[in-house]
Amino acid sequence: MLAQLNAVLHDWAIYFYRTSDGSEIDFILESGKNRIAIECKVSSSPRLGAGFYHGLELLKIDDACVISPLIRSEEYTIKNNITVCSIDRFLTEKLPSIRNSFNQ
């Protein structure tokens, strides 16, 4: 996943977030003041822990995506601006849309 993100987002900062209390987010994508949280799960019906939500709050991140082994056409929202989708859909549809909205 990291290699795929780096290939597409070579001009963005990509990092892992973890605090001493266990709050954790797999990837933070950052371009200027814009941040997106990415969480990778192996379940097609992923559950996010309190630490993920706490991390979103601490970092003031409004948009997040959970990458899951869904078929390409599936996508759903689990809470506020947290979308669950496949890696393919994220890289080919969601990410270009996000980049375009940040560049406006």
Secondary structure as UniProt FT lines:
FT   HELIX           2..8
FT   TURN            10..11
FT   STRAND          13..18
FT   TURN            20..21
FT   STRAND          24..31
FT   TURN            32..33
FT   STRAND          34..40
FT   HELIX           50..59
FT   STRAND          63..67
FT   TURN            72..73
FT   STRAND          75..79
FT   TURN            80..81
FT   STRAND          82..85
FT   HELIX           87..89
FT   HELIX           90..94
FT   HELIX           95..103
//
